[in-house]
Amino acid sequence: MRFTITAFIFTLLALFSTLVAAAPILEKRDVFVPPIIAPAEGAVWPKGSQQTVSWDVSSPPKQITNTKGRIVLRSVEQERLLLDQPLAEGFDILDGSRSVSVPTDIPAGEYQIVVFGNSGNWGPVFEIVDALNMTPELRIQTDTTK
């Protein structure tokens, strides 16, 4: 009986070492964390407007783990990512910019943009405001069609 248990244990160890030795060697990949350029700190985005999110892609690494991007908002007041409401997704992270629609169903307040690819990097704090409460001066400052 002892021989059978010992043989069984050694058989399992041999099987395990064969599987470990056969595991593929992964090539090294770099994390790409491009700095967010827009929106800039203090920018104001009216709800329902079209805005451009842009990030610096001037020096990407040779190997990027995930090139598919996703853009979400982070509420500063609530300290949480709005993952269930992505502003954009499925684009090439090396594009460097994406046009997005500012949601109308979120509270006005301070937000940050988070661009996900193979990392998640947060942009500076900016403000989302109710479009109806904007002053004429603020409307001119946030007009992205010019």
Residue pairs with C-beta under 8 A, 6 or more apart in sequence:
27 63
28 63
29 61
29 63
29 64
29 65
29 118
30 61
30 62
30 63
30 64
30 65
31 61
31 65
31 118
31 119
32 60
32 61
32 64
32 65
32 93
32 117
32 118
32 119
33 119
33 121
34 55
34 56
34 57
34 60
34 93
34 96
34 115
34 117
34 121
35 55
35 56
35 121
36 53
36 54
36 55
36 113
36 115
36 121
36 122
36 123
36 124
37 54
37 55
37 56
38 52
38 53
38 54
38 97
39 45
39 51
39 53
39 113
39 123
39 124
39 126
40 124
40 126
41 124
41 125
41 126
42 124
42 125
42 126
42 127
43 126
43 127
43 142
44 126
44 127
44 128
44 129
44 138
44 141
44 142
45 51
45 102
45 126
45 127
45 128
45 129
45 142
46 102
46 128
46 129
46 130
46 131
46 134
46 139
46 142
47 102
47 103
47 104
47 106
47 108
47 128
47 129
47 130
47 131
48 101
48 102
48 104
48 131
49 101
49 102
49 131
49 142
49 144
50 99
50 100
50 101
50 102
50 144
51 99
51 100
51 101
51 102
51 144
52 97
52 98
52 99
52 100
52 144
53 71
53 87
53 88
53 97
53 98
53 99
53 100
53 113
53 115
53 123
54 96
54 97
54 98
55 96
55 97
55 115
55 121
56 96
57 93
57 94
57 95
57 96
60 94
64 93
64 94
64 117
64 118
65 117
65 118
66 93
66 117
66 118
67 92
67 93
67 94
67 117
67 118
68 89
68 90
68 91
68 92
68 93
68 117
69 88
69 89
69 90
69 91
69 92
69 93
69 95
69 98
69 115
69 116
69 117
70 86
70 88
70 89
70 90
70 115
70 116
70 117
71 86
71 87
71 88
71 89
71 98
71 100
71 113
71 114
71 115
71 116
72 81
72 82
72 83
72 85
72 86
72 87
72 113
72 114
72 116
73 81
73 82
73 85
73 87
73 103
73 106
73 111
73 112
73 113
73 114
73 128
74 80
74 81
74 82
74 111
74 112
74 113
74 114
74 122
75 81
75 82
75 106
75 107
75 109
75 110
75 111
76 109
76 110
76 111
76 112
76 125
77 107
77 109
77 110
81 114
82 106
85 103
85 106
87 98
87 100
87 101
87 103
87 113
88 98
88 99
88 100
91 98
93 115
93 117
93 118
102 128
106 128
108 127
108 128
108 129
108 130
108 133
109 127
109 128
110 125
110 126
110 127
111 125
111 126
111 127
111 128
112 122
112 123
112 124
112 125
112 126
113 122
113 123
113 126
114 120
114 121
114 122
114 123
115 121
115 123
129 138
134 142
